[in-house]
Every structure is written in C-alpha cells, then in structure tokens.
Amino acid sequence: MADKTAYIFPGQGAQVVGMGRDFYDAEPPAKQIFDKANEILGYDCRKSLGLPTEASPSGLAKICFEGPGDELDSTVVSQPAIFVTSVAILEVLKTKKVIEPANVTAGLSLGEYTALYAAGCFSFEEGLKLVQKRGQAMQAAADVSKGSMVSIIGLEQQAVEKVCIEAAQGQFLRCANFNCPGQIVITGDVEACKRALILAEKYGAIKAVELKVAGAFHSEMMAPAAEELKKALEQCNINKPSDIAVVANVDAEYYKTKEQILQGLVRQLTGAILWQKCMERLLADGVTKFYEIGPNKVLTGLMRRIDRRTDIVNISSYDRAQAAAQG
C-alpha cells in the first residue's frame, strides 16, 4: 500500500484574533482570498458604490486580524472567517508547492467545507456562500431554542452516555462529537448541560467544560438550520470527488456522489461528528502524513490522543509554513 498524505481542516472554535494576518501580509494569494471573500460577503459594499473604503485590511479580514474577539467568536462570523483563513493558507501552500499534494482530505464539522473545496468539489465562492448560510441558519435555530454543549474529558463513551441519561431528566441531551479517546462533547438543553457538568465529575471525569457556542449544535435542535442548508445545497454546483478523496464526518466513509455530499453536510447539523473514527479510517487506509491547515492547533492535539506516533504537521502560521517548506 502506497503512503498517502491527508490535509485536515479545523472547525468552529479554532478561531483566534490575528489568524491569517501573517499570510495576508506576506503572500499575494492569501490577500486575494481575503479580498475576494469581502466582495462575496458584501463587507465592502462602499467600494461597489464608488465611495471611499476602509484602509486595508477591511471587512472580514479586519475582524480576523484585529477582532473584537466577541464578534469573531459569533457563529455567523467565525464560520466564514475560519473557512476563508484556512483556504488562504491552503492557496499559499499550493502556489509555493511547499508540501506534498493531498490524496485525501477531511475537516472537523465546519472544516469539512474546506476539505471539499480542497478536493475540488465546489468553488471558493460556492463554499463561502454555503458556510455563510450555514452560520446564519445555525444562529437562527439557536435563537429559538435554549441549547448548549459540554466537553467531557477523561470518560469512556459508556460513562458519558450514562451522564446524559441521568442529567437529562426529561430534557434533551446526547453525545455530539467523538473527538478522540477520552474527549466527547455532549449537546442538549441548557439546564441538562449544566447538570451534566456536575455529574461528569461525579463519574470521574478529569474535566467538564461548557463550550462558548450559541446553541445545541449537532442535535435535533438544529433541524430548522438543516432544512435551510438543504435548500442552499440543492442550488449549489457540487462535484463528486475525483483525484482527492474526502472522508465524511457523519460515518467515516468516503464521499462518492454529489448526493452523498449533500446528505452528509445536512446530517452534520443534527447528527454526531465521528472525528476519531475518521482519523482512524485514514490511518487504516495508508495515510502516513497529515497536515493540519488553518488557524490554531486543535486537530494536531486530537491526533496526538488518537495515535501519538502519527506524523502530523500543523500549519497555522506563516513561520510554520516556511518551516514545512524546509522539511
């Protein structure tokens, strides 16, 4: 079995003020991506009216580089911001040919959109518009429900499921993200999540932390968002993967058709994310080199827990990109 290379992309929660600034300042391909994003999202509408515009950087780039953090952390901003930053870094790497080409891609939740873009399944504009719609739809669904999420560290799945059953007390609560051994995120009603914080420690968890998210993502509470996203996806020009494979979050299987991609992206919003299973699938299928492309180092940390022997390189900064180029 020939060695394979995978590009993996982070999801919501990886955002940090300053992300992408070094690439934007140093490399024209990155600046072009951020500028194009502003045009697509309408952040720089003054320019189209022939009026004076903000000094560069402006729009989404300005929020990514300068904050404020609260605005960057919001669902409607963080999702396009992470997608754009990840694509900007990817385009620099492709232009400079500093790392091996990918045989396969994957992305955590939101990151799956970057993975599909990297595999040629849709254009940057199509992907960005989908991500924008996704963030807006998820925020709208969160606004009409009282949901939250809790990350539980140090418990096996069976124990986490017991926590959910005991903490639910007639409300909704279940596992949402299987990230790595000993890290499972649960999702559900706010009150049930708060009870789970206490119960998790009772069951011996090392740590239980309520996540700073707008609602109960990856649960039935996102059903209205899934419906809105489905409508947008049906209007999108999606290609099936060809030269680069893409593994799906929802079942750790490879996408084969446009219909599977549409179904997988819709299922993401209400179903569980099987990230650990996705990474184990890639390892079993001969991937020997991973590149995490995008802000922060979340996926590198998870991989260290999945298989610490894995050769993974994080490229979240321009310095790291230059180091990767030097081998």
N, C-alpha and C positions, 0 to 999 in steps of 0.2 A: 504493500500500500504506500503510495507516494505521500510525502509530507505535504500538509496543507496549511495555508495561512488564513486566519479569520480576522476581520475587522469587527469590533463590537462598539456599540454606541450607548451613552448614558441616557437616562430618562429624567423626569421631573424630580427635583431635589438636588440635582448636581449643580444647579446654577450658583454662581458666586460673582459678586460685583468685581469687575475688572476682566472678566473672561473674554478672551478673543482679542483684547487690545494689542497685545504684542504682535500677533499675526497681522492685524489690521494695519499697524504702523510699518511693518517690515515687508509685507508681501502684497503686491497688487491684486492677485487672485482673491485674497481674503477681503480686501477693501471692496472689490467688485461685488462679492456676495452680500456683504452688509448693505451696500448702496442699493443693490437690486432688491433686497428684502424691504428696504424703506419704500421703494416705489410700489412694490406688490401690495404691501400692507397699508399704503396710503399715509405713512407717517410724515412724508414730506409733501403734502398737498399744496403748500405755498409755492413750491417750485413749478408745479403744473399751471399755476395761475400767473406766473411771471413776476411773483413778489420776492423780495429778499428772503433768503432762507437762513436757518441757523448756521453758525460756523460748524465745520466738520470736526468731530463726528456729530451726527444728529440722529433723531428718530430712535429706532430700536438699538442701533449701535451705542448711542449715548446712554441709554438705560443699562445696557450690558456693561459698559465701561465705567460708568460713574454712579449708577443707581438712580434713585434711592433703593436700598435693599428691599423695602416693603413692596415697592412697585415691581421689582424684578421677581420677587417671590410669588406674586399673584399668579393664579393659574392661567389667566388669559395672556399674560406677558411671558412667564417663564417657559411655556411650551414652545412658542415660536423662537424665543431667544436661544434656547438650548439647541433646537434644530438648526438654526442659522449658524450659531457658533461652531457646531460640530461639522456642518457642511463646509464652512470657511476653512477650517483646519484640514479637512479631507482634501479639498481642492488644492491647497498648497502642497500637501504631500504628493498628490497625483502629478501636479505640474513639475515639481522638482525631482520626482521619481526617487525619493529617499528611502522608501520601504518597499517590501515585496508586494506585488499585486495580491488582492484577496481572491481566494477560491470560494469563500463563504462569508456571509455577514449575519449579524444578529444585533438586536437592540433591546434594552430593557424598557418595556411599556412604550412610552413616547419614542424612545430610541429606535424602535422598530421602523418608524417612518424614515429615519436617517439610513438605516440598513437597507430598506427598499430603494431609496434614492441611490445609494452607493451601488446597488445591483442593477441599476438602470430600469427599475420598474415604473418610475414616473419622473417627470422633470422637476427641477428645483421649484418652479412656480407652482406646479400642481401640489407638490409635497407641502410647501409652505402654506398654501391656502387650506389644505386639509388639516394641518396642525393648528392653524388659527381657528378653524371651525371647531375642531376637537376641544381646544381650550375654552372657547366660548360656550359650547354645549355642556361641558362638564361643570363649568362655573354656574350656569343657569340651573342645571339639575341639583347642584349642591345648595343653591339658594332656596330651593323649595323643600329641602329635606334637612334633617339635623343629623348629619353623619360625621364620622371621624375615622382615624386609623391609628393603630398602635403597633410599634415594632417590638417584638419579644425576642430577647437574646438569651440563649442557653437552655432552651427546652426542645425536646423532640416533638415531632408533629402530633403524636398521640396526646401528649400533655397539653399542647396548645389547643387542640380540639376540645379537651375537657374544660379548659379555661373558658372557651367560647360558650360551651353548653351551660356551664354554671353561671357565667356572667350575663348571659342573655336575658334571663328572667322574663321571657315572653317577648323580648325585643329581638331585633335582627343583629347577628354577629357571626362572622365566619372568617376562615383563613383566606387571604387575598394574594399574598406574594410569598412564594417559596424561593428565597434569595440564595441561601447557602446553608450548609449544615449549622444548625443552631441559630438561625435567623429567619423568623417567619413574621410577616406583617398580617395583622387582622383588620377587618373593616366592618363597620356597622353603626348602629345608633350611638349618639354621643354618650348617653348615660351608660349604655352597655360597655362601651370602650373604657370609660372611667372605672367601672367595676373590674374590668379585666386587668387594668393597671395594678390593682391591689392583689387580685387573685393570682396573677402571674408570679409575683414574688412569693406568695404562699406555696405555690407549686415548685418553687426553687429556681425561678428564672434569675439569671445574672443581672438582667436589666430589662425594664419595660418602659418605653418612651412613647408618649403621644406625639404623632407627627404633625408638623405645621402644614396641613393641607386643608383645602376648602371643604371637603366632604368625604363621604364613604366611597372612594374610588374602587374600581374593580368589584362592584357589588350590584345587586338588583336596584339600588338607589340611583344608579346611573342609566337606567333603562330609557328615560327620555333623551339623554345625550346620545345613546346608541342609535335611537331612531333618527335623530338629526344627522348624525355622522353617516349613517347608511345612505341617506338621501344624497349627501355630498359625494360619497364614494361612487354612487351609481352614475354620477355626472362626470366622474374623473376618467381620464385616459390612462388606464393601468395596463402595463405589460407584464406577462409572466416572466419569471427569472430565466435567463439563458446561460450565459457564461459563468455568472456568480450565483451561487445558491443562497437562499435566505431561510433560516430556521424560525418557526413561529413560536411566539411566547406561550400560546394557549395550549399547545400539545407537543411541543418539541419535535414536530415533523417539518419537513421541507415543503415550502410552497411550490406547487406545480402549475397552478392555473390562476387566472385573474379572479375567478370566483372564490377560490380559496383565500386569496389575499383580502378581498372584500369582507368575507365572512370572519376571517381571523382578526382584522382590525376592529370590526364591530364587536366581536366576542370579548376582545380585550377589556372593554369598558365595564362589562358586567361579570366577567369571569376571572378566575385566578391566573396569575402570572407564574409560569413554571421556569424561572430563570436557572435554577440549579440543574434541572433536568435538561435544559437547552445546552448548557455548557458541558454537561456530561455526555450528551449526544455528540457534540462536536469533537470532544476528546476521543470518544469511541470510534468516530469516523475518520480519524487520522489527522486532525488538526494539531500541529506541533508548535505553532507560533500564533500568538494573539496580540493584536494592537488595540488598545482602548483609545478611541479618538473622540475628543470632546472635553468639556470642562470637568474639572475635579478628578478624583481617583476612586470613585465608588466601585466600579466594576473590577478594578485591579484588586481592591480589598476583598471583594466577594470571591474572586478566583483563588486568592490565597487560602481561603477557607474550603473551597471546593476541592482543589488539588494544588498544594503548595509547590509541587515540582514543575508546574506549568510555566513555560516561557512566555511571559506577558510583558509588553512594553506599554507604558502609559504615555500618551502624547496629548497633554492638556496645556502645554505652554510652548512658546517658540524655542526656548532653550532645550526642552525635551525633544523637539523635532530635530534640532541641529545635532543633538547627541545621538539620536536614532540614525541620522544620516552618516555619522562617523562610525557606526557599528558598535 
